[in-house]
């Protein structure tokens, strides 16, 4: 399945407990159709002491959120937009369907 969200995109959560929150996509998990968004869906993970973290304790981190629950934010209009694909010359580019601008 072709995903329309890439890492580095600014997205807004459109459904679920974190509806309305915005953040940058840190990672896209293609096999699970999920994305990790900065500052969204924070979980508390209990960690054992290790060489990297000698103290151990509770660490806050982002959990993946389903790709269908996020939508790209258009840089021009600051509103959510659908993403389309078109060819410009010999390149395939993503564009915002709201402002018709290449992303």
DSSP file (Angstrom, degrees, kcal/mol; ACC not computed):
  #  RESIDUE AA STRUCTURE BP1 BP2  ACC     N-H-->O    O-->H-N    N-H-->O    O-->H-N    TCO  KAPPA ALPHA  PHI   PSI    X-CA   Y-CA   Z-CA
    1    1 A X              0   0    0      0, 0.0     2,-0.5     0, 0.0    32,-0.1   0.000 360.0 360.0 360.0 134.5    0.0    0.0    0.0
    2    2 A X        -     0   0    0      2,-0.0     2,-0.3     1,-0.0     0, 0.0  -0.679 360.0-149.5 -81.8 123.0    1.3    3.4   -0.9
    3    3 A X        -     0   0    0     -2,-0.5    27,-0.0     1,-0.1    -1,-0.0  -0.739   9.5-159.2 -93.7 141.9    1.5    5.7    2.1
    4    4 A X  S    S+     0   0    0     -2,-0.3     2,-0.4     2,-0.0    -1,-0.1   0.395  70.4  80.9-100.2   1.6    1.1    9.5    1.6
    5    5 A X        -     0   0    0     78,-0.0     2,-0.3     4,-0.0    -2,-0.1  -0.907  58.6-173.4-109.7 135.5    2.8   10.5    4.8
    6    6 A X    >   -     0   0    0     -2,-0.4     3,-1.6    21,-0.0    19,-0.3  -0.840  37.2 -87.3-121.2 161.8    6.6   10.7    5.0
    7    7 A X  T 3  S+     0   0    0     -2,-0.3    19,-0.2     1,-0.2     3,-0.1  -0.471 114.7  35.9 -68.0 140.2    8.9   11.3    8.0
    8    8 A X  T 3  S+     0   0    0     17,-2.5    -1,-0.2     1,-0.4     2,-0.1   0.214  87.7 127.9  99.3 -13.6    9.5   15.0    8.5
    9    9 A X    <   -     0   0    0     -3,-1.6    16,-2.5    16,-0.1     2,-0.6  -0.438  62.0-123.9 -74.1 148.9    5.9   16.0    7.5
   10   10 A X  E     +A   24   0A   0     63,-0.3    63,-2.7    14,-0.2     2,-0.3  -0.860  41.0 177.1 -91.7 121.8    3.8   18.1    9.8
   11   11 A X  E     -AB  23  72A   0     12,-2.7    12,-2.0    -2,-0.6     2,-0.4  -0.850  24.6-144.7-126.6 160.1    0.6   16.3   10.5
   12   12 A X  E     -AB  22  71A   0     59,-2.6    59,-2.2    -2,-0.3     2,-0.4  -0.981  25.6-119.9-122.9 137.5   -2.5   16.8   12.7
   13   13 A X  E     - B   0  70A   0      8,-2.7     7,-3.0    -2,-0.4    57,-0.3  -0.640  28.6-178.8 -76.9 127.3   -4.4   13.9   14.4
   14   14 A X        +     0   0    0     55,-2.7     2,-0.3    -2,-0.4    56,-0.2   0.479  61.6  27.4-108.6  -5.4   -8.0   13.8   13.1
   15   15 A X  S    S+     0   0    0     54,-0.9     3,-0.3     3,-0.1    -1,-0.2  -0.994  91.1  32.3-153.9 153.3   -9.4   10.9   15.2
   16   16 A X  S >  S-     0   0    0     -2,-0.3     3,-1.3     1,-0.2    -3,-0.0  -0.475 101.9 -37.3 100.6-169.1   -8.9    9.2   18.6
   17   17 A X  T 3  S+     0   0    0      1,-0.3    -1,-0.2    -2,-0.2     0, 0.0   0.761 135.0  49.0 -65.2 -27.4   -7.8   10.3   22.0
   18   18 A X  T >  S+     0   0    0     -3,-0.3     3,-1.9     3,-0.1    -5,-0.3   0.023  78.2 156.7-104.6  26.4   -5.3   12.8   20.7
   19   19 A X  T <   +     0   0    0     -3,-1.3    -5,-0.2     1,-0.2     3,-0.1  -0.273  64.5  21.9 -57.2 132.2   -7.5   14.5   18.2
   20   20 A X  T 3  S+     0   0    0     -7,-3.0    -1,-0.2     1,-0.3     2,-0.2   0.176  89.7 126.1  97.3 -16.2   -6.4   18.0   17.2
   21   21 A X    <   -     0   0    0     -3,-1.9    -8,-2.7    -9,-0.1    -1,-0.3  -0.498  44.1-154.0 -77.4 146.0   -2.7   17.6   18.3
   22   22 A X  E     +A   12   0A   0    -10,-0.2     2,-0.3    -2,-0.2   -10,-0.2  -0.852  23.9 143.1-117.3 154.6    0.0   18.5   15.7
   23   23 A X  E     -A   11   0A   0    -12,-2.0   -12,-2.7    -2,-0.3     2,-0.3  -0.973  47.2 -86.9-175.4 169.8    3.5   17.2   15.4
   24   24 A X  E     -A   10   0A   0     -2,-0.3    14,-2.9   -14,-0.2     2,-0.5  -0.705  44.6-113.3 -90.2 139.9    6.3   16.2   13.1
   25   25 A X  E     -C   37   0B   0    -16,-2.5   -17,-2.5    -2,-0.3    12,-0.2  -0.614  32.7-179.8 -74.7 121.7    6.4   12.6   11.8
   26   26 A X  E     +     0   0B   0     10,-3.1     2,-0.3    -2,-0.5    -1,-0.2   0.849  65.7   0.1 -88.3 -39.7    9.5   11.0   13.3
   27   27 A X  E     -C   36   0B   0      9,-1.2     9,-2.9   -21,-0.1     2,-0.5  -0.994  57.4-145.8-151.9 146.5    9.2    7.5   11.8
   28   28 A X  E     -C   35   0B   0     -2,-0.3     2,-1.0     7,-0.2     7,-0.2  -0.982   7.9-155.6-118.2 125.0    6.8    5.7    9.5
   29   29 A X  E >>> -C   34   0B   0      5,-3.2     5,-2.0    -2,-0.5     4,-0.8  -0.808  13.8-177.6 -99.5  93.5    6.3    1.9   10.1
   30   30 A X  G >45S+     0   0    0     -2,-1.0     3,-0.5     1,-0.2    -1,-0.2   0.853  76.6  55.7 -64.3 -38.0    5.2    0.8    6.6
   31   31 A X  G 345S+     0   0    0      1,-0.2    -1,-0.2     2,-0.1    -2,-0.0   0.790 118.3  34.0 -68.5 -26.5    4.5   -2.9    7.5
   32   32 A X  G <45S-     0   0    0     -3,-0.6    -1,-0.2     2,-0.2    -2,-0.2   0.404 104.9-123.4-106.0   0.4    2.1   -1.9   10.3
   33   33 A X  T <<5 +     0   0    0     -4,-0.8    34,-2.5    -3,-0.5    35,-0.3   0.903  70.0 127.0  55.8  44.9    0.6    1.2    8.6
   34   34 A X  E   < -CD  29  66B   0     -5,-2.0    -5,-3.2    32,-0.3     2,-0.3  -0.891  44.6-157.0-129.9 159.5    1.6    3.4   11.6
   35   35 A X  E     -CD  28  65B   0     30,-2.8    30,-2.9    -2,-0.3     2,-0.6  -0.985  16.3-134.1-135.6 147.0    3.5    6.5   12.2
   36   36 A X  E     -C   27   0B   0     -9,-2.9   -10,-3.1    -2,-0.3    -9,-1.2  -0.912  27.1-164.2-100.6 118.5    5.4    7.9   15.2
   37   37 A X  E >   -C   25   0B   0     -2,-0.6     3,-1.7    26,-0.5   -12,-0.2  -0.880  26.3-106.4-110.5 135.1    4.5   11.6   15.7
   38   38 A X  T 3  S-     0   0    0    -14,-2.9   -14,-0.1    -2,-0.4     3,-0.1  -0.379 100.2  -0.8 -62.9 122.2    6.5   13.9   17.9
   39   39 A X  T 3  S+     0   0    0      1,-0.2     2,-0.4    -2,-0.2    -1,-0.3   0.510 107.9 110.2  79.7   5.9    4.6   14.8   21.2
   40   40 A X  S <  S+     0   0    0     -3,-1.7    23,-0.4     1,-0.2    -3,-0.3  -0.918  76.1   9.3-117.6 140.8    1.5   12.7   20.3
   41   41 A X  S    S-     0   0    0     -2,-0.4    22,-2.1     1,-0.2    -1,-0.2   0.936  80.8-167.9  61.5  51.0    0.4    9.4   22.0
   42   42 A X  E     -E   62   0C   0     -3,-0.3     2,-0.3    20,-0.2    20,-0.2  -0.494   5.3-171.8 -73.7 137.1    3.0    9.6   24.8
   43   43 A X  E     -E   61   0C   0     18,-3.2    18,-2.3    -2,-0.2     2,-0.6  -0.881  24.1-123.0-124.8 159.1    3.4    6.4   26.9
   44   44 A X  E     -E   60   0C   0     -2,-0.3     2,-0.5    16,-0.2    16,-0.2  -0.919  28.0-166.9-103.1 118.7    5.4    5.7   30.1
   45   45 A X  E     -E   59   0C   0     14,-3.4    14,-3.1    -2,-0.6     2,-0.5  -0.920  14.6-139.4-110.1 126.3    7.8    2.9   29.6
   46   46 A X  E     -E   58   0C   0     -2,-0.5     2,-0.4    12,-0.2    12,-0.2  -0.723  25.6-166.6 -84.2 125.3    9.5    1.3   32.6
   47   47 A X  E     -E   57   0C   0     10,-3.4    10,-1.9    -2,-0.5     2,-0.2  -0.912  16.3-131.6-119.6 142.6   13.2    0.6   31.9
   48   48 A X        -     0   0    0     -2,-0.4     8,-0.3     8,-0.2     5,-0.1  -0.508  44.0 -88.0 -78.8 154.1   15.7   -1.5   33.8
   49   49 A X        +     0   0    0      6,-0.2     5,-0.3    -2,-0.2     2,-0.2  -0.436  60.9 162.8 -61.4 136.4   19.1    0.0   34.6
   50   50 A X        -     0   0    0      3,-2.3     6,-0.1    -2,-0.1    -3,-0.0  -0.800  54.7 -87.0-142.6-176.5   21.5   -0.5   31.7
   51   51 A X  S    S+     0   0    0     -2,-0.2     3,-0.4     1,-0.2    -1,-0.0   0.890 128.6  42.9 -66.0 -39.1   24.8    0.8   30.4
   52   52 A X  S    S+     0   0    0      1,-0.3     2,-0.4     2,-0.1    -1,-0.2   0.865 129.9  26.9 -73.7 -36.3   23.1    3.6   28.5
   53   53 A X        +     0   0    0     -5,-0.1    -3,-2.3     1,-0.1     3,-0.3  -0.763  67.9 173.3-127.7  83.4   20.7    4.4   31.3
   54   54 A X  S    S+     0   0    0     -2,-0.4    -1,-0.1    -3,-0.4    -5,-0.1   0.758  79.3  52.8 -67.0 -22.9   22.3    3.4   34.6
   55   55 A X  S    S-     0   0    0      1,-0.2    -6,-0.2    -7,-0.1    -1,-0.2   0.857  86.1-169.3 -78.3 -36.4   19.5    5.0   36.7
   56   56 A X        +     0   0    0     -3,-0.3     2,-0.3    -8,-0.3    -8,-0.2  -0.427  27.0 124.2  73.9-158.7   16.6    3.1   35.0
   57   57 A X  E     -E   47   0C   0    -10,-1.9   -10,-3.4    -2,-0.1     2,-0.5  -0.702  64.8 -23.3 110.1-158.3   13.1    4.3   35.8
   58   58 A X  E     -E   46   0C   0     -2,-0.3     2,-0.4   -12,-0.2   -12,-0.2  -0.842  54.5-167.1-102.0 126.4   10.2    5.6   33.9
   59   59 A X  E     -E   45   0C   0    -14,-3.1   -14,-3.4    -2,-0.5     2,-0.4  -0.943  13.7-140.8-115.5 131.3   10.8    7.0   30.4
   60   60 A X  E     +E   44   0C   0     -2,-0.4     2,-0.3   -16,-0.2   -16,-0.2  -0.781  35.6 157.7 -88.4 131.0    8.2    9.0   28.4
   61   61 A X  E     -E   43   0C   0    -18,-2.3   -18,-3.2    -2,-0.4     2,-0.3  -0.971  42.5 -95.4-149.4 163.3    8.2    8.2   24.7
   62   62 A X  E     -E   42   0C   0     -2,-0.3     2,-0.3   -20,-0.2   -20,-0.2  -0.603  32.1-152.9 -82.5 138.5    5.9    8.4   21.6
   63   63 A X        -     0   0    0    -22,-2.1   -26,-0.5   -23,-0.4   -23,-0.1  -0.777  31.7 -91.4-104.2 154.8    4.0    5.3   20.6
   64   64 A X        -     0   0    0     -2,-0.3     2,-0.3   -28,-0.2   -28,-0.2  -0.311  37.0-157.4 -65.6 149.2    2.9    4.7   17.0
   65   65 A X  E     -D   35   0B   0    -30,-2.9   -30,-2.8   -25,-0.0     5,-0.1  -0.956  31.3 -93.4-125.6 145.7   -0.5    5.9   15.8
   66   66 A X  E >   -D   34   0B   0     -2,-0.3     3,-1.7   -32,-0.2   -32,-0.3  -0.300  28.7-128.9 -64.0 141.7   -2.4    4.5   12.9
   67   67 A X  G >  S+     0   0    0    -34,-2.5     3,-1.1     1,-0.3    -1,-0.1   0.741 105.7  63.2 -64.7 -25.1   -1.7    6.3    9.6
   68   68 A X  G 3  S+     0   0    0    -35,-0.3    -1,-0.3     1,-0.2    -2,-0.1   0.654  96.6  59.9 -74.9 -13.8   -5.5    6.8    8.9
   69   69 A X  G <  S+     0   0    0     -3,-1.7   -55,-2.7   -55,-0.1   -54,-0.9   0.391  98.8  66.8 -94.7   3.2   -5.8    8.9   12.1
   70   70 A X  E <   -B   13   0A   0     -3,-1.1     2,-0.4   -57,-0.3   -57,-0.2  -0.932  60.2-168.8-123.3 150.0   -3.3   11.6   10.9
   71   71 A X  E     -B   12   0A   0    -59,-2.2   -59,-2.6    -2,-0.3    11,-0.1  -0.997  30.3-103.1-138.2 142.8   -3.6   14.0    8.0
   72   72 A X  E     -B   11   0A   0      9,-0.5     9,-2.5    -2,-0.4     2,-0.5  -0.309  28.7-134.1 -65.2 141.7   -1.0   16.3    6.5
   73   73 A X  B     -F   80   0D   0    -63,-2.7   -63,-0.3     7,-0.2     2,-0.3  -0.880  20.1-126.7 -99.0 125.9   -1.1   20.0    7.4
   74   74 A X     >  -     0   0    0      5,-3.1     4,-1.9    -2,-0.5     5,-0.2  -0.547   9.1-146.0 -72.2 130.2   -0.7   22.3    4.4
   75   75 A X  T  4 S+     0   0    0     -2,-0.3    -1,-0.1     1,-0.2    28,-0.0   0.816  95.3  47.2 -67.0 -31.1    2.1   24.8    4.9
   76   76 A X  T  4 S+     0   0    0      1,-0.1    -1,-0.2     3,-0.1    -2,-0.0   0.938 125.9  23.2 -78.5 -48.6    0.3   27.6    3.0
   77   77 A X  T  4 S-     0   0    0      2,-0.2    -2,-0.2     0, 0.0    -1,-0.1   0.572  90.5-134.7 -97.5 -10.9   -3.2   27.4    4.5
   78   78 A X     <  +     0   0    0     -4,-1.9     2,-0.3     1,-0.2    -3,-0.1   0.723  69.6 114.5  59.9  23.7   -2.3   25.8    7.9
   79   79 A X  S    S-     0   0    0     -5,-0.2    -5,-3.1     1,-0.0    -1,-0.2  -0.806  77.4 -90.6-116.8 161.2   -5.3   23.5    7.4
   80   80 A X  B     -F   73   0D   0     -2,-0.3     2,-0.3    -7,-0.2    -7,-0.2  -0.421  49.4-175.4 -70.7 148.4   -5.4   19.7    6.9
   81   81 A X        -     0   0    0     -9,-2.5    -9,-0.5    -2,-0.1     2,-0.2  -0.975  26.3-114.8-143.7 154.2   -5.2   18.6    3.3
   82   82 A X        -     0   0    0     -2,-0.3    15,-2.4   -11,-0.1     2,-0.4  -0.551  34.0-126.8 -83.4 158.3   -5.4   15.4    1.2
   83   83 A X  E     -G   96   0E   0     13,-0.2     2,-0.3    -2,-0.2    13,-0.2  -0.903  25.8-177.1-113.4 134.6   -2.3   14.4   -0.7
   84   84 A X  E     -G   95   0E   0     11,-2.7    11,-2.5    -2,-0.4     2,-0.4  -0.805  17.1-134.0-121.7 167.0   -2.2   13.6   -4.4
   85   85 A X  E     +G   94   0E   0     -2,-0.3     2,-0.3     9,-0.2     9,-0.2  -0.953  28.4 159.2-121.1 142.4    0.5   12.4   -6.8
   86   86 A X  E     -G   93   0E   0      7,-2.1     7,-3.2    -2,-0.4     2,-0.5  -0.967  36.9-111.9-151.2 164.5    1.4   13.8  -10.2
   87   87 A X  E     -G   92   0E   0     -2,-0.3     2,-0.6     5,-0.2     5,-0.2  -0.886  21.1-170.9-104.3 130.1    4.3   13.8  -12.6
   88   88 A X  E >  S-G   91   0E   0      3,-2.7     3,-1.7    -2,-0.5     2,-0.6  -0.952  73.2 -40.3-117.7 108.7    6.2   16.9  -13.3
   89   89 A X  T 3  S-     0   0    0     -2,-0.6    -2,-0.0     1,-0.2     0, 0.0  -0.667 125.6 -29.8  71.5-118.5    8.6   16.3  -16.2
   90   90 A X  T 3  S+     0   0    0     -2,-0.6     2,-0.4    -3,-0.0    -1,-0.2   0.230 120.0  97.3-112.8  12.0    9.9   12.8  -15.3
   91   91 A X  E <   -G   88   0E   0     -3,-1.7    -3,-2.7     2,-0.0     2,-0.6  -0.819  66.6-138.7-103.8 140.6    9.6   13.1  -11.5
   92   92 A X  E     -G   87   0E   0     -2,-0.4     2,-0.3    -5,-0.2    -5,-0.2  -0.880  32.9-177.9 -94.0 121.3    6.7   11.9   -9.4
   93   93 A X  E     -G   86   0E   0     -7,-3.2    -7,-2.1    -2,-0.6     2,-0.3  -0.868  26.1-125.0-123.9 154.1    5.8   14.5   -6.8
   94   94 A X  E     -G   85   0E   0     -2,-0.3     9,-2.5    -9,-0.2     2,-0.3  -0.744  31.7-174.1 -91.1 143.8    3.3   14.8   -4.0
   95   95 A X  E     -GH  84 102E   0    -11,-2.5   -11,-2.7    -2,-0.3     2,-0.4  -0.982  28.8-110.3-139.7 154.3    1.0   17.8   -4.0
   96   96 A X  E  >  -G   83   0E   0      5,-2.7     4,-1.7    -2,-0.3     5,-0.3  -0.683  18.0-153.9 -81.1 127.0   -1.6   19.4   -1.7
   97   97 A X  T  4 S+     0   0    0    -15,-2.4    -1,-0.1    -2,-0.4   -14,-0.1   0.709  92.9  54.4 -74.9 -18.7   -5.1   19.0   -3.1
   98   98 A X  T  4 S+     0   0    0    -16,-0.4    -1,-0.2     1,-0.1   -15,-0.1   0.921 126.9  16.1 -79.7 -46.0   -6.2   22.1   -1.1
   99   99 A X  T  4 S-     0   0    0      2,-0.2    -2,-0.2     0, 0.0    -1,-0.1   0.446  93.5-130.4-107.8  -1.7   -3.6   24.6   -2.4
  100  100 A X     <  +     0   0    0     -4,-1.7     2,-0.4     1,-0.2    -3,-0.2   0.790  60.2 142.9  57.9  30.7   -2.4   22.6   -5.4
  101  101 A X        -     0   0    0     -5,-0.3    -5,-2.7     1,-0.0    -1,-0.2  -0.824  57.2-110.4-106.4 140.2    1.2   23.2   -4.2
  102  102 A X  B      H   95   0E   0     -2,-0.4    -7,-0.3    -7,-0.2    -1,-0.0  -0.461 360.0 360.0 -69.1 135.8    4.0   20.7   -4.4
  103  103 A X              0   0    0     -9,-2.5    -8,-0.1    -2,-0.2    -1,-0.1   0.434 360.0 360.0 -90.9 360.0    5.1   19.3   -1.0
